[in-house]
């Protein structure tokens, strides 16, 4: 597998997909947008005593992840 996300030949497709993503974000995910641009979320510390506890769930409310 090769990451072509930053390949100039894919820029038009990538920009279209990012635009669609921004248009469909809602709720807390809107924090990922600044000045109309997708900025994402700061990395979380996943090691150590403050690491979030993973609790797998099997219902429809758990389909959205951290990112």
Buried (B, 14 or more C-beta within 10 A) or exposed (E): EEEEEEEEEEEEEBEEEEEEEBEEEEEEBEEBBEEEEEEEEEEEEEEEEEEEEEEEEEEEEEEEEEE
